[in-house]
Each structure stands twice: as structure tokens, then as C-alpha cells.
Amino acid sequence: MAREPSITQEQVSRAAETIRDAGGRPTARSIRERLGAGSMATVLKLFQAWQEAQIRPAEVPVTLPPSLQRGLLDFVAAEVERSRLELRTELDIANQANADLITECERLGLSVDNLTAALENVYAEKAELAGRLTQVEADLDSCRREAATERQAAEVARTELAKALLRLEAMPRLEGDLEAARKDATAERAGRAGAEQASAVALAKLDGAIEARKQVEAAFLELKEREALARAELGSVRADLKQALSTSAALRGQIDAHSRTRTKAVRPQPGTKKNP
């Protein structure tokens, strides 16, 4: 969405009238320097609206006596020359404003290029994080499988230990078998301890993989937010660029229309004689 202008029509009109009352000639650049805010495109659009409000409607032509027509022709010739000078001055001012608009458009275009490059970098970082996330998920699945295997081994060890204890209780008179059963029980305890230790290691790996996944997911979310901000700023810059281009086209049309209006205003009335 386009940003709201930071200046209003009232501020631009008041600044133009202040410059005019001080004996200066209001221009879009002088008004922007006086306000100290707003883009050149916005100031130019509001300044043109103020200029159009200053144009007075042409009076109804009055037919003069022939004795005054020659003096009138001299006056018209002088006014035509003065109007030419004014039009030439206004054209120079408009060309300067157009040059300022072109400079601003180039700056906005550079900003678009920079934002596009930043967005491409964000896409690359996003792809890299996605790959890391996939690897972490694979490691997490592997740790889970290892933990399940270790748990199964521990369960088998507990079952064998229970069987050995049952054999000891059923054969109290056989000391030899009892000694062998004790040795088996000792071995089973050692196996169970090893299995439990391996299970603890697998669980620690699983916790580490889960923590790494959380970190990658947090980085992934932050990257998405950066991408959204870059898209929003890029859309805003494109809207400003579009507005500046539209204002430049309107300025060219305004200059052509203004020139045609001045030419018609100073054209001699039908029936008057030219000065020999």
C-alpha cells in the first residue's frame, strides 16, 4: 500500500503565498525547501493545484474604437513578449522540477534494486535453513530409533534376569547351579546397566536434537518476518515510483495545456489591424 503524504494542500498553498508575498517566485523546489518535508512528486502535485486555483477566468472581450486599436496592438505585442518570457521561465522551472523527479525516480529504482537483492538473499538463507531443518529432523528420527532399540535391549535384559531369579528360587539345593545362576545374574545386571547407560546416551542425543530443531525453527520464523518486511517495503517503494512517473506525465500535459491557453489569451481579436 502507498504511504500517506506527510504534507497537505493547505501547507503547500500557505508556503507558496508566503514566497509570493515576499516578492519571490514560488516553485516546487522552493516550497519543498521551505517545508522541509514531503517528496518532490507530492509537492509538485499540490503546487500545481494551487497554481490552477490562481488562474482567473478570462474577461469578456470588449470592442474598442479604431483610434485605440493601434495602441491596443502595441500593448498586446508587449504582453505577448512578456508572456513568452514568463512561459520560458515557467518552462525552465518545470524542466528543473522534471529533472528533480527523474533524480528521485532513479533513487527509488536503486532502492528497488537493493531491496530485490536483499529479498534474494533472504530466499537463499531460507533455503539454507530449510536444508538444515531437514537434516536435524533426520538426525532426530535416527536418535529416536536408537533410543527405541536400547529400550528394547534393556527390556530383554530385565526378562532374562527375572528368569534367572525364578531358576534360583526353584533349585535351592543345587549350589553349583545357584553359583552359575548368580554369575548369570551378575552378567545380566552388567548387561542391563550397559543397556540403561546406552539408553541414557540416546535420550541425551534426542534432547539435543530437539533443542537444535527448536533453534532452527526460531531462526526460520525470524527469516519469514524479515521476508515479510522486505516485501512490504518493496511494495511501498514501487508505489512511490509509480506515483512519481504519473506526476511527471501529468506535468508534461500541464505544460502543454498551459502553453496553449497562454497562446489563445494573447492572440489578437478578429477585425483588428496590425501595426504597420
N, C-alpha and C positions, 0 to 999 in steps of 0.2 A: 504494500500500500504506500502511496505517496505521503510524504511528511507535510504537516500543516505549515503554511508560511509563517515566519517569525515577525513579519511586519504587516501593517494594514493599509488600506487605501487612505484612511484619514491621516496616518503618519506621513505617507509619501506626499499627499496634497499639501499638508502643512509645511513640510520641508521645501517643496517647490515654491510655494508662495513666499516663504521667508527669503529664499535666494533671490526671487524676482524683486521683492520689495527692497532688498539691499542693493539693487542695481546690477545684479549678476544675471546670467542666463542659465536657467535650470536645465540640467542634463541628467540622464540616468546615473552617470558615474558620480557627479557632484552630490546627488541625493543619497546615493549609497554610501559615499564617504561621510556625509553629514549624519546619517542614521547609524552607521557602524554595524549594521546587521542586514540579513536577507541576502539571497542570491541575486546575481545580476539579472537573471531571467525574470524573477518575481518583481524586482524594482522597475525593470523596463516595462513590463505589462501594466503595472499600476500607474507609472508615469504617463504612458500613452492614454490611459483612461482619463487622467487629469487633463492632458492636452486636448482631448476631444471635448471635454466639458468647457474648455476655454474658448472654443470656436463659436463665434457669434453668427446668427443667420444673416444671410445677405439681404440688404435692404432692397426694396422695390425700385427698379431703375426709374430715374426722372429725366424727362426730355428737356434739354436746355436750349436756350435760344442760340441761333447760329453764331452770334457775336462771342459767345462764351465757349463754343466748341473747340476753337483753336487752343485756348488756354487749358481747356479740359484735356485735350490730346497731349499737350506738354506735360500736364500733371500725371496723366496715365502712363506716359513714357517713363517719367521719373519713378512712378510707383512700380512699373514693370521691372525697371533696373533694380530698385530696392528689393522687390520680391525675389528677383533672381539671386541677389546676394544672400537674402535670408534663406532661400531654398538651398543654395550652395552650402551655407553654414550648417543648416539642419541636416543636409545630406552628409556632410563631414562628421557631424555628431552621431548620426545614425550609423555611419560606417564604423566609427570608433566603438559604438555600442555593439555592433555586429561582431567586430573583432574580439571584444571582450567576451561575447557569447561563445565565439569559436574557441577562445582560450579555455573558457570554463568547460565546454563540451570535451575538449581534448583532455582536460584534467579528469573529468568524470569517466572518460573512456579508459584512461590509465588506471583509475580506481577499479573499474570493472575488470580490467585485465589482472590486476593484483588480487582482487577477490576471487577471480576464477582460478588463478594459480593456487591460492590458499585453499580453495574448495577441493582442487585436485589432490593437494597434499593431505587434506582430511580424509578423502576417499582412500588414499594409499595407506594411511595409518589405520583406517577402519578395516581394510582388507588384512593388514598385518595382524591386528588384534583378533580378527575372526579366525585366522590360522592358528594363533596361539591358543585361543579358546578351544578350538577343535583338538589340539594336541593335549591340552590339560584334561579335557573330557575323556580322551583315550587313556591317559595315564590314570585317571580316576577309576575308570572301568577295570583296568588291569589290577589296581590295588584292591578293588572290591573282590575280584576273582581270587587273588592271593589270600585275602582275609577269609573268604569262604572255605578255601582249601585247608588253611591252617585250623580253622574251627572244626572242620570235619576230622582232621587228624587228631585233634585233642579229644573229640568225642569217641573216636575209636580207641584211644589210649585209656579213657575212663572205662569203656566197656570191658577191655581186656583186664584192667585192674579189678573190676568187680568180679569177673570170672575167676581170677586167681584167688581172691578172698573167699569165694564160695568153696573152691577146692581145699583151701586151708581149713576151713571150718568142717568140711566133710571127712577129712583124713587126719584127725588129731594124733593117732597112734604111730603114724609113719613119719619119724623125724627127718629121714632123708628127703622124703617128698616135701616135707614142710620147709626144709632148708632151701630146696630148689625153688619152691613156691615163693619163699622170701626173696631169693635172688631175682626171680622173675618180677616180683612186685617192685623191687628196687629199680630194676631196669625200666619197668613201666612208669614208675614215678619220674625217673630221669627223662624218659620219652615225653611224658606229659608236660614236665617243666620246659623242655625244649620246644614242644608244640605251643605251649602258652606264651613263651617268650617270642617265638616267631609270629604268633597271632598279635601280640602287643606291638611288634615292629610294623606289621602290616597295617594295624589300626592307626599307628602314628603316621605312616605314609599316607593313609586315607585322609586323615585330618589335614595334613599338609597340602594334599591335592585339593581338598575342599576350600581351604583358605586361599590357595593360588587362584582357584576359579572365581572366588568372590572378588579378588583384586582385579582380575581381568574383566569381569562383568562390570565393576565400578568404572574402570577405565573406558570400557565400551560405551556406557551410558554418558560419561563426560564427553566422549567423542561425538556422540549423537547430538548433544546440546550445542557443541561448537559448530557442528554442521548446520543445525537449525538457525543459529545466529548468523553464520556466513550467508545462508540462503536469504534471510530477511534483509541483511544489509545490501546484498547484491540486487534484490528486487527494488529496494529504495533508490539505489544509485541509478538503476535502469529507468525508473520512473522520472527522476530528475533530468536525466539525459533526454528522455522523450519530451519532457516539458520545455527544455531549452531549445531543442530542434523546432518544436511547434511555434515557440515565441519568435525564433529567428525568421521562420516563414511568414508569420503574421507581420513582422517588422518590414519585410520586403514589400508585402502587399500594401501596408500602411503608407510607405514612402511613395509607391506608385500612385495610390489614390490621392495622397496629399498633393503630389505634383500636378495631377490632372485638375484638381479643384482650384489650385492657385492659378493655373493657366486659363481656366474658364473665367475666373474672377477678374483678371486684368485684361481680358480680350475687349476691344472697342465695341461699342453698341452699333447696331446696323443703322446706316443713314448718316454717320458722322464722316467728316472729311479728314484725310491725312494731312499732316503738316508738310508743306512743300519743302 
